[in-house]
Amino acid sequence: MKASAYFTIDDLGGKHGINELKRGLDTLRGVLSVSVSEKTNSVAVDYDTTGESCEAIQKKITDLGYGVADVRLDRHVM
């Protein structure tokens, strides 16, 4: 099943942080796409739930040194 997770990040740290998050999250198996918005300090991740979990994605974000202020999850029925 496909799902989308939306994370509000405490501080992205500019373009370096955006690139670091994209590269780091793209290494997770099951991640289909990553979109980062500096304007809203948010990260949107589309992923396959058979290969990844929202918790693992959030852990990767915190492992990269970013604080997660809020998480919203949408599951898609296909």
N, CA, C and O atoms as a CHARMM CRD file, in Angstrom:
* protein
*
  312
    1    1 MET  N      0.83400  -1.16500   0.00000 PROA 1      0.00000
    2    1 MET  CA     0.00000   0.00000   0.00000 PROA 1      0.00000
    3    1 MET  C      0.89400   1.24900   0.00000 PROA 1      0.00000
    4    1 MET  O      1.96300   1.26100   0.61000 PROA 1      0.00000
    5    2 LYS  N      0.45000   2.26400  -0.67300 PROA 2      0.00000
    6    2 LYS  CA     1.19000   3.52300  -0.70800 PROA 2      0.00000
    7    2 LYS  C      0.66900   4.44000   0.39200 PROA 2      0.00000
    8    2 LYS  O     -0.52800   4.47300   0.67900 PROA 2      0.00000
    9    3 ALA  N      1.58400   5.18000   1.00000 PROA 3      0.00000
   10    3 ALA  CA     1.22000   6.14800   2.03000 PROA 3      0.00000
   11    3 ALA  C      2.06300   7.39700   1.84700 PROA 3      0.00000
   12    3 ALA  O      3.11500   7.37700   1.20800 PROA 3      0.00000
   13    4 SER  N      1.57400   8.47900   2.42500 PROA 4      0.00000
   14    4 SER  CA     2.31500   9.73400   2.43400 PROA 4      0.00000
   15    4 SER  C      2.43100  10.19900   3.87800 PROA 4      0.00000
   16    4 SER  O      1.46000  10.17500   4.63400 PROA 4      0.00000
   17    5 ALA  N      3.62900  10.62100   4.24500 PROA 5      0.00000
   18    5 ALA  CA     3.86700  11.15800   5.58400 PROA 5      0.00000
   19    5 ALA  C      4.35400  12.58800   5.44000 PROA 5      0.00000
   20    5 ALA  O      5.19300  12.89500   4.59300 PROA 5      0.00000
   21    6 TYR  N      3.81700  13.45100   6.27400 PROA 6      0.00000
   22    6 TYR  CA     4.15900  14.87100   6.24400 PROA 6      0.00000
   23    6 TYR  C      4.75500  15.25000   7.59700 PROA 6      0.00000
   24    6 TYR  O      4.10300  15.11600   8.63300 PROA 6      0.00000
   25    7 PHE  N      5.98900  15.72100   7.57800 PROA 7      0.00000
   26    7 PHE  CA     6.71600  16.06000   8.80100 PROA 7      0.00000
   27    7 PHE  C      6.96400  17.55600   8.84900 PROA 7      0.00000
   28    7 PHE  O      7.42000  18.14200   7.86700 PROA 7      0.00000
   29    8 THR  N      6.66900  18.17900   9.98200 PROA 8      0.00000
   30    8 THR  CA     7.04800  19.56500  10.21700 PROA 8      0.00000
   31    8 THR  C      8.36800  19.53100  10.97100 PROA 8      0.00000
   32    8 THR  O      8.47500  18.92600  12.03800 PROA 8      0.00000
   33    9 ILE  N      9.37400  20.19200  10.40000 PROA 9      0.00000
   34    9 ILE  CA    10.72500  20.17300  10.94700 PROA 9      0.00000
   35    9 ILE  C     10.97100  21.45800  11.72700 PROA 9      0.00000
   36    9 ILE  O     10.55000  22.53600  11.30700 PROA 9      0.00000
   37   10 ASP  N     11.65400  21.34200  12.86500 PROA 10     0.00000
   38   10 ASP  CA    11.93700  22.51900  13.69000 PROA 10     0.00000
   39   10 ASP  C     12.76100  23.56200  12.93200 PROA 10     0.00000
   40   10 ASP  O     12.41500  24.74300  12.93700 PROA 10     0.00000
   41   11 ASP  N     13.83300  23.14100  12.28800 PROA 11     0.00000
   42   11 ASP  CA    14.69800  24.06400  11.54200 PROA 11     0.00000
   43   11 ASP  C     15.40700  23.29700  10.44400 PROA 11     0.00000
   44   11 ASP  O     16.20800  22.40300  10.71800 PROA 11     0.00000
   45   12 LEU  N     15.11200  23.64600   9.20200 PROA 12     0.00000
   46   12 LEU  CA    15.72600  22.94300   8.07200 PROA 12     0.00000
   47   12 LEU  C     17.18300  23.31500   7.84800 PROA 12     0.00000
   48   12 LEU  O     17.95000  22.50900   7.32200 PROA 12     0.00000
   49   13 GLY  N     17.57100  24.50100   8.23000 PROA 13     0.00000
   50   13 GLY  CA    18.96800  24.90900   8.04700 PROA 13     0.00000
   51   13 GLY  C     19.31100  25.30700   6.62600 PROA 13     0.00000
   52   13 GLY  O     20.45700  25.15200   6.20300 PROA 13     0.00000
   53   14 GLY  N     18.34700  25.81300   5.88400 PROA 14     0.00000
   54   14 GLY  CA    18.61300  26.31800   4.53700 PROA 14     0.00000
   55   14 GLY  C     18.78100  25.22600   3.49600 PROA 14     0.00000
   56   14 GLY  O     18.35800  24.08800   3.70000 PROA 14     0.00000
   57   15 LYS  N     19.40400  25.58000   2.37600 PROA 15     0.00000
   58   15 LYS  CA    19.55000  24.66400   1.24200 PROA 15     0.00000
   59   15 LYS  C     20.37000  23.42200   1.59300 PROA 15     0.00000
   60   15 LYS  O     20.09800  22.33400   1.08600 PROA 15     0.00000
   61   16 HSD  N     21.36800  23.58200   2.45500 PROA 16     0.00000
   62   16 HSD  CA    22.16400  22.42600   2.86600 PROA 16     0.00000
   63   16 HSD  C     21.27300  21.38900   3.55000 PROA 16     0.00000
   64   16 HSD  O     21.36900  20.19500   3.26500 PROA 16     0.00000
   65   17 GLY  N     20.41100  21.84900   4.44800 PROA 17     0.00000
   66   17 GLY  CA    19.51600  20.94100   5.16300 PROA 17     0.00000
   67   17 GLY  C     18.52700  20.26600   4.23400 PROA 17     0.00000
   68   17 GLY  O     18.23000  19.08100   4.38400 PROA 17     0.00000
   69   18 ILE  N     18.01600  21.02500   3.27200 PROA 18     0.00000
   70   18 ILE  CA    17.07100  20.46400   2.30700 PROA 18     0.00000
   71   18 ILE  C     17.73800  19.33500   1.52100 PROA 18     0.00000
   72   18 ILE  O     17.17600  18.24900   1.38400 PROA 18     0.00000
   73   19 ASN  N     18.93300  19.60100   1.00900 PROA 19     0.00000
   74   19 ASN  CA    19.64500  18.58300   0.23000 PROA 19     0.00000
   75   19 ASN  C     20.00900  17.37100   1.08400 PROA 19     0.00000
   76   19 ASN  O     19.91400  16.23400   0.62300 PROA 19     0.00000
   77   20 GLU  N     20.42400  17.61300   2.32600 PROA 20     0.00000
   78   20 GLU  CA    20.79100  16.51700   3.22000 PROA 20     0.00000
   79   20 GLU  C     19.59500  15.61700   3.51500 PROA 20     0.00000
   80   20 GLU  O     19.71300  14.39200   3.50800 PROA 20     0.00000
   81   21 LEU  N     18.43800  16.23600   3.77500 PROA 21     0.00000
   82   21 LEU  CA    17.23400  15.45100   4.04200 PROA 21     0.00000
   83   21 LEU  C     16.81900  14.63900   2.82100 PROA 21     0.00000
   84   21 LEU  O     16.49400  13.45800   2.94300 PROA 21     0.00000
   85   22 LYS  N     16.82700  15.26200   1.64800 PROA 22     0.00000
   86   22 LYS  CA    16.44900  14.53700   0.43000 PROA 22     0.00000
   87   22 LYS  C     17.36800  13.34400   0.19800 PROA 22     0.00000
   88   22 LYS  O     16.89400  12.23400  -0.04400 PROA 22     0.00000
   89   23 ARG  N     18.67600  13.56400   0.26900 PROA 23     0.00000
   90   23 ARG  CA    19.63400  12.48000   0.05300 PROA 23     0.00000
   91   23 ARG  C     19.47100  11.37300   1.09700 PROA 23     0.00000
   92   23 ARG  O     19.47300  10.18900   0.76100 PROA 23     0.00000
   93   24 GLY  N     19.33100  11.76300   2.34900 PROA 24     0.00000
   94   24 GLY  CA    19.20800  10.77600   3.42300 PROA 24     0.00000
   95   24 GLY  C     17.94700   9.93900   3.32000 PROA 24     0.00000
   96   24 GLY  O     17.98700   8.72300   3.50800 PROA 24     0.00000
   97   25 LEU  N     16.83100  10.58300   3.02300 PROA 25     0.00000
   98   25 LEU  CA    15.57100   9.85300   2.94300 PROA 25     0.00000
   99   25 LEU  C     15.48500   8.99400   1.68700 PROA 25     0.00000
  100   25 LEU  O     14.84100   7.94500   1.69000 PROA 25     0.00000
  101   26 ASP  N     16.13300   9.43900   0.61400 PROA 26     0.00000
  102   26 ASP  CA    16.13700   8.64900  -0.62100 PROA 26     0.00000
  103   26 ASP  C     16.87100   7.31900  -0.44900 PROA 26     0.00000
  104   26 ASP  O     16.67900   6.40800  -1.25500 PROA 26     0.00000
  105   27 THR  N     17.70700   7.18700   0.58500 PROA 27     0.00000
  106   27 THR  CA    18.43600   5.93200   0.79500 PROA 27     0.00000
  107   27 THR  C     17.56300   4.85200   1.42500 PROA 27     0.00000
  108   27 THR  O     17.93000   3.67800   1.40700 PROA 27     0.00000
  109   28 LEU  N     16.41900   5.23000   1.97900 PROA 28     0.00000
  110   28 LEU  CA    15.53900   4.24900   2.61500 PROA 28     0.00000
  111   28 LEU  C     14.78900   3.45200   1.55000 PROA 28     0.00000
  112   28 LEU  O     14.22900   4.01700   0.61000 PROA 28     0.00000
  113   29 ARG  N     14.78900   2.13400   1.71300 PROA 29     0.00000
  114   29 ARG  CA    14.05400   1.31500   0.74400 PROA 29     0.00000
  115   29 ARG  C     12.56000   1.55600   0.93500 PROA 29     0.00000
  116   29 ARG  O     12.08700   1.68800   2.06400 PROA 29     0.00000
  117   30 GLY  N     11.84800   1.61000  -0.12600 PROA 30     0.00000
  118   30 GLY  CA    10.40900   1.84600  -0.05200 PROA 30     0.00000
  119   30 GLY  C     10.02600   3.29900  -0.22600 PROA 30     0.00000
  120   30 GLY  O      8.85800   3.59300  -0.48000 PROA 30     0.00000
  121   31 VAL  N     10.97300   4.22300  -0.09700 PROA 31     0.00000
  122   31 VAL  CA    10.66800   5.64400  -0.29500 PROA 31     0.00000
  123   31 VAL  C     10.54200   5.90400  -1.79000 PROA 31     0.00000
  124   31 VAL  O     11.45900   5.61700  -2.55900 PROA 31     0.00000
  125   32 LEU  N      9.40200   6.44800  -2.19200 PROA 32     0.00000
  126   32 LEU  CA     9.12600   6.69900  -3.60200 PROA 32     0.00000
  127   32 LEU  C      9.47800   8.12200  -4.01500 PROA 32     0.00000
  128   32 LEU  O      9.99500   8.33900  -5.11100 PROA 32     0.00000
  129   33 SER  N      9.20400   9.09000  -3.14800 PROA 33     0.00000
  130   33 SER  CA     9.54800  10.48200  -3.45000 PROA 33     0.00000
  131   33 SER  C      9.66400  11.28700  -2.16100 PROA 33     0.00000
  132   33 SER  O      9.04300  10.97700  -1.14400 PROA 33     0.00000
  133   34 VAL  N     10.48500  12.33200  -2.24500 PROA 34     0.00000
  134   34 VAL  CA    10.71300  13.22400  -1.10600 PROA 34     0.00000
  135   34 VAL  C     10.58700  14.65600  -1.60900 PROA 34     0.00000
  136   34 VAL  O     11.19700  15.03100  -2.61100 PROA 34     0.00000
  137   35 SER  N      9.79300  15.44600  -0.90800 PROA 35     0.00000
  138   35 SER  CA     9.64500  16.85700  -1.24700 PROA 35     0.00000
  139   35 SER  C      9.86600  17.67200   0.02300 PROA 35     0.00000
  140   35 SER  O      9.25100  17.40700   1.05600 PROA 35     0.00000
  141   36 VAL  N     10.74600  18.66300  -0.06300 PROA 36     0.00000
  142   36 VAL  CA    11.06700  19.48200   1.09900 PROA 36     0.00000
  143   36 VAL  C     10.73100  20.93700   0.79700 PROA 36     0.00000
  144   36 VAL  O     11.11200  21.46200  -0.25000 PROA 36     0.00000
  145   37 SER  N     10.01800  21.58800   1.71200 PROA 37     0.00000
  146   37 SER  CA     9.65900  22.99600   1.54700 PROA 37     0.00000
  147   37 SER  C     10.32600  23.83000   2.63200 PROA 37     0.00000
  148   37 SER  O     10.03700  23.68100   3.81900 PROA 37     0.00000
  149   38 GLU  N     11.22600  24.71200   2.20200 PROA 38     0.00000
  150   38 GLU  CA    11.88300  25.60600   3.15300 PROA 38     0.00000
  151   38 GLU  C     10.89400  26.63500   3.69400 PROA 38     0.00000
  152   38 GLU  O     10.99300  27.05300   4.84800 PROA 38     0.00000
  153   39 LYS  N      9.94700  27.03700   2.86100 PROA 39     0.00000
  154   39 LYS  CA     8.95800  28.05200   3.24600 PROA 39     0.00000
  155   39 LYS  C      8.10700  27.60300   4.43900 PROA 39     0.00000
  156   39 LYS  O      7.80700  28.39200   5.33400 PROA 39     0.00000
  157   40 THR  N      7.72100  26.30800   4.43400 PROA 40     0.00000
  158   40 THR  CA     6.85000  25.79900   5.50000 PROA 40     0.00000
  159   40 THR  C      7.58200  24.87500   6.48000 PROA 40     0.00000
  160   40 THR  O      6.96000  24.30200   7.37400 PROA 40     0.00000
  161   41 ASN  N      8.91200  24.73100   6.31100 PROA 41     0.00000
  162   41 ASN  CA     9.70100  23.81200   7.15600 PROA 41     0.00000
  163   41 ASN  C      9.06500  22.42800   7.20500 PROA 41     0.00000
  164   41 ASN  O      8.89900  21.84400   8.27600 PROA 41     0.00000
  165   42 SER  N      8.71200  21.91400   6.02500 PROA 42     0.00000
  166   42 SER  CA     8.04200  20.62600   5.99700 PROA 42     0.00000
  167   42 SER  C      8.69100  19.67500   4.99100 PROA 42     0.00000
  168   42 SER  O      9.32900  20.09000   4.02300 PROA 42     0.00000
  169   43 VAL  N      8.50000  18.38700   5.26200 PROA 43     0.00000
  170   43 VAL  CA     8.98900  17.32800   4.39800 PROA 43     0.00000
  171   43 VAL  C      7.81800  16.39800   4.11200 PROA 43     0.00000
  172   43 VAL  O      7.14500  15.93400   5.03300 PROA 43     0.00000
  173   44 ALA  N      7.57700  16.12900   2.83100 PROA 44     0.00000
  174   44 ALA  CA     6.53800  15.18200   2.42500 PROA 44     0.00000
  175   44 ALA  C      7.24200  13.97600   1.81900 PROA 44     0.00000
  176   44 ALA  O      8.11000  14.11500   0.95700 PROA 44     0.00000
  177   45 VAL  N      6.85400  12.79000   2.28300 PROA 45     0.00000
  178   45 VAL  CA     7.47900  11.55600   1.79900 PROA 45     0.00000
  179   45 VAL  C      6.38100  10.59800   1.35400 PROA 45     0.00000
  180   45 VAL  O      5.50200  10.24400   2.14000 PROA 45     0.00000
  181   46 ASP  N      6.43300  10.17800   0.08300 PROA 46     0.00000
  182   46 ASP  CA     5.57000   9.11700  -0.42100 PROA 46     0.00000
  183   46 ASP  C      6.36400   7.83000  -0.32900 PROA 46     0.00000
  184   46 ASP  O      7.53000   7.78700  -0.72100 PROA 46     0.00000
  185   47 TYR  N      5.73900   6.77400   0.18900 PROA 47     0.00000
  186   47 TYR  CA     6.46300   5.51900   0.36900 PROA 47     0.00000
  187   47 TYR  C      5.53800   4.32200   0.27400 PROA 47     0.00000
  188   47 TYR  O      4.32100   4.43300   0.42300 PROA 47     0.00000
  189   48 ASP  N      6.14700   3.18000   0.02100 PROA 48     0.00000
  190   48 ASP  CA     5.44900   1.90600  -0.03500 PROA 48     0.00000
  191   48 ASP  C      5.50700   1.29800   1.36400 PROA 48     0.00000
  192   48 ASP  O      6.59300   1.06900   1.89700 PROA 48     0.00000
  193   49 THR  N      4.35600   1.03900   1.95300 PROA 49     0.00000
  194   49 THR  CA     4.31700   0.55800   3.33800 PROA 49     0.00000
  195   49 THR  C      4.84900  -0.86500   3.48600 PROA 49     0.00000
  196   49 THR  O      5.11700  -1.30600   4.60400 PROA 49     0.00000
  197   50 THR  N      5.00500  -1.58500   2.39000 PROA 50     0.00000
  198   50 THR  CA     5.59500  -2.92900   2.49200 PROA 50     0.00000
  199   50 THR  C      7.10200  -2.84900   2.62300 PROA 50     0.00000
  200   50 THR  O      7.73800  -3.82100   3.03200 PROA 50     0.00000
  201   51 GLY  N      7.69300  -1.69300   2.27900 PROA 51     0.00000
  202   51 GLY  CA     9.13600  -1.55900   2.34700 PROA 51     0.00000
  203   51 GLY  C      9.61600  -0.59100   3.40300 PROA 51     0.00000
  204   51 GLY  O     10.80700  -0.56300   3.71300 PROA 51     0.00000
  205   52 GLU  N      8.71400   0.20900   3.96800 PROA 52     0.00000
  206   52 GLU  CA     9.13400   1.23300   4.93200 PROA 52     0.00000
  207   52 GLU  C      7.97500   1.58000   5.85300 PROA 52     0.00000
  208   52 GLU  O      6.82300   1.25900   5.56200 PROA 52     0.00000
  209   53 SER  N      8.28600   2.23700   6.96500 PROA 53     0.00000
  210   53 SER  CA     7.24700   2.68600   7.89700 PROA 53     0.00000
  211   53 SER  C      7.44600   4.16500   8.20500 PROA 53     0.00000
  212   53 SER  O      8.54100   4.70400   8.04500 PROA 53     0.00000
  213   54 CYS  N      6.38700   4.80200   8.64300 PROA 54     0.00000
  214   54 CYS  CA     6.46000   6.21600   9.02400 PROA 54     0.00000
  215   54 CYS  C      7.45500   6.40200  10.16600 PROA 54     0.00000
  216   54 CYS  O      8.19900   7.38300  10.19600 PROA 54     0.00000
  217   55 GLU  N      7.46500   5.46900  11.09100 PROA 55     0.00000
  218   55 GLU  CA     8.36800   5.55400  12.24000 PROA 55     0.00000
  219   55 GLU  C      9.83600   5.49900  11.80000 PROA 55     0.00000
  220   55 GLU  O     10.67600   6.22400  12.33400 PROA 55     0.00000
  221   56 ALA  N     10.13600   4.64000  10.82900 PROA 56     0.00000
  222   56 ALA  CA    11.51200   4.53000  10.33800 PROA 56     0.00000
  223   56 ALA  C     11.94000   5.80300   9.61200 PROA 56     0.00000
  224   56 ALA  O     13.09100   6.22900   9.71200 PROA 56     0.00000
  225   57 ILE  N     11.00800   6.39900   8.88600 PROA 57     0.00000
  226   57 ILE  CA    11.31000   7.65300   8.19100 PROA 57     0.00000
  227   57 ILE  C     11.56500   8.75800   9.20900 PROA 57     0.00000
  228   57 ILE  O     12.51500   9.52900   9.07000 PROA 57     0.00000
  229   58 GLN  N     10.71500   8.83400  10.23300 PROA 58     0.00000
  230   58 GLN  CA    10.91300   9.84500  11.27900 PROA 58     0.00000
  231   58 GLN  C     12.24100   9.62400  11.99800 PROA 58     0.00000
  232   58 GLN  O     12.93700  10.59000  12.31300 PROA 58     0.00000
  233   59 LYS  N     12.60000   8.37700  12.26000 PROA 59     0.00000
  234   59 LYS  CA    13.87100   8.08100  12.91600 PROA 59     0.00000
  235   59 LYS  C     15.03600   8.54400  12.04800 PROA 59     0.00000
  236   59 LYS  O     16.01100   9.08800  12.56600 PROA 59     0.00000
  237   60 LYS  N     14.94800   8.33600  10.73400 PROA 60     0.00000
  238   60 LYS  CA    16.00900   8.77100   9.82900 PROA 60     0.00000
  239   60 LYS  C     16.16000  10.29100   9.88400 PROA 60     0.00000
  240   60 LYS  O     17.27900  10.80400   9.88300 PROA 60     0.00000
  241   61 ILE  N     15.04000  11.01200   9.93200 PROA 61     0.00000
  242   61 ILE  CA    15.08700  12.47200  10.01500 PROA 61     0.00000
  243   61 ILE  C     15.79700  12.90600  11.29200 PROA 61     0.00000
  244   61 ILE  O     16.65400  13.78900  11.25600 PROA 61     0.00000
  245   62 THR  N     15.44800  12.29600  12.41300 PROA 62     0.00000
  246   62 THR  CA    16.08700  12.66900  13.68000 PROA 62     0.00000
  247   62 THR  C     17.54200  12.21900  13.71300 PROA 62     0.00000
  248   62 THR  O     18.38700  12.90700  14.28600 PROA 62     0.00000
  249   63 ASP  N     17.84700  11.06700  13.10300 PROA 63     0.00000
  250   63 ASP  CA    19.24100  10.60700  13.02100 PROA 63     0.00000
  251   63 ASP  C     20.10100  11.57800  12.21500 PROA 63     0.00000
  252   63 ASP  O     21.29900  11.70800  12.46900 PROA 63     0.00000
  253   64 LEU  N     19.49500  12.25500  11.25200 PROA 64     0.00000
  254   64 LEU  CA    20.21000  13.25700  10.45500 PROA 64     0.00000
  255   64 LEU  C     20.39000  14.57300  11.22400 PROA 64     0.00000
  256   64 LEU  O     21.06200  15.48700  10.74700 PROA 64     0.00000
  257   65 GLY  N     19.78500  14.66100  12.41700 PROA 65     0.00000
  258   65 GLY  CA    19.98100  15.82800  13.26600 PROA 65     0.00000
  259   65 GLY  C     18.87000  16.86400  13.23100 PROA 65     0.00000
  260   65 GLY  O     19.06400  17.99900  13.66500 PROA 65     0.00000
  261   66 TYR  N     17.71000  16.48200  12.71700 PROA 66     0.00000
  262   66 TYR  CA    16.59100  17.42600  12.61900 PROA 66     0.00000
  263   66 TYR  C     15.49200  17.03400  13.59100 PROA 66     0.00000
  264   66 TYR  O     15.18900  15.85300  13.75900 PROA 66     0.00000
  265   67 GLY  N     14.89600  18.03700  14.23000 PROA 67     0.00000
  266   67 GLY  CA    13.80000  17.79600  15.14900 PROA 67     0.00000
  267   67 GLY  C     12.47700  17.77500  14.40700 PROA 67     0.00000
  268   67 GLY  O     12.23700  18.61100  13.53500 PROA 67     0.00000
  269   68 VAL  N     11.61800  16.82400  14.74900 PROA 68     0.00000
  270   68 VAL  CA    10.30100  16.71100  14.13500 PROA 68     0.00000
  271   68 VAL  C      9.27500  17.29000  15.10000 PROA 68     0.00000
  272   68 VAL  O      9.08800  16.77500  16.20200 PROA 68     0.00000
  273   69 ALA  N      8.60800  18.36900  14.67600 PROA 69     0.00000
  274   69 ALA  CA     7.62000  19.03100  15.52700 PROA 69     0.00000
  275   69 ALA  C      6.23900  18.40600  15.38400 PROA 69     0.00000
  276   69 ALA  O      5.45400  18.41600  16.33300 PROA 69     0.00000
  277   70 ASP  N      5.92800  17.85400  14.19100 PROA 70     0.00000
  278   70 ASP  CA     4.59300  17.31000  13.94200 PROA 70     0.00000
  279   70 ASP  C      4.65500  16.29300  12.80600 PROA 70     0.00000
  280   70 ASP  O      5.48500  16.40900  11.90400 PROA 70     0.00000
  281   71 VAL  N      3.77100  15.29200  12.85500 PROA 71     0.00000
  282   71 VAL  CA     3.69900  14.28400  11.81200 PROA 71     0.00000
  283   71 VAL  C      2.23600  14.06900  11.44100 PROA 71     0.00000
  284   71 VAL  O      1.36900  13.97600  12.30900 PROA 71     0.00000
  285   72 ARG  N      1.97800  13.99100  10.13900 PROA 72     0.00000
  286   72 ARG  CA     0.64400  13.65900   9.64400 PROA 72     0.00000
  287   72 ARG  C      0.79900  12.55100   8.62400 PROA 72     0.00000
  288   72 ARG  O      1.71500  12.58900   7.80200 PROA 72     0.00000
  289   73 LEU  N     -0.08000  11.56800   8.66400 PROA 73     0.00000
  290   73 LEU  CA     0.03000  10.39700   7.81200 PROA 73     0.00000
  291   73 LEU  C     -1.25300  10.20800   7.00200 PROA 73     0.00000
  292   73 LEU  O     -2.35600  10.29400   7.54100 PROA 73     0.00000
  293   74 ASP  N     -1.09600   9.95000   5.70200 PROA 74     0.00000
  294   74 ASP  CA    -2.21600   9.63900   4.81800 PROA 74     0.00000
  295   74 ASP  C     -1.93000   8.30400   4.15500 PROA 74     0.00000
  296   74 ASP  O     -0.86700   8.11000   3.56500 PROA 74     0.00000
  297   75 ARG  N     -2.88400   7.38200   4.25300 PROA 75     0.00000
  298   75 ARG  CA    -2.74700   6.08900   3.56200 PROA 75     0.00000
  299   75 ARG  C     -3.63100   6.13000   2.31500 PROA 75     0.00000
  300   75 ARG  O     -4.74400   6.65600   2.34400 PROA 75     0.00000
  301   76 HSD  N     -3.12000   5.57300   1.23500 PROA 76     0.00000
  302   76 HSD  CA    -3.83800   5.56800  -0.03500 PROA 76     0.00000
  303   76 HSD  C     -4.24700   4.15100  -0.37700 PROA 76     0.00000
  304   76 HSD  O     -3.42700   3.23400  -0.34000 PROA 76     0.00000
  305   77 VAL  N     -5.50700   3.97300  -0.70800 PROA 77     0.00000
  306   77 VAL  CA    -5.99500   2.65300  -1.13000 PROA 77     0.00000
  307   77 VAL  C     -5.89400   2.61000  -2.65200 PROA 77     0.00000
  308   77 VAL  O     -6.43700   3.45800  -3.36100 PROA 77     0.00000
  309   78 MET  N     -5.17200   1.58200  -3.13000 PROA 78     0.00000
  310   78 MET  CA    -4.99400   1.46200  -4.58400 PROA 78     0.00000
  311   78 MET  C     -5.64700   0.18800  -5.07500 PROA 78     0.00000
  312   78 MET  O     -5.61200  -0.10300  -6.27100 PROA 78     0.00000
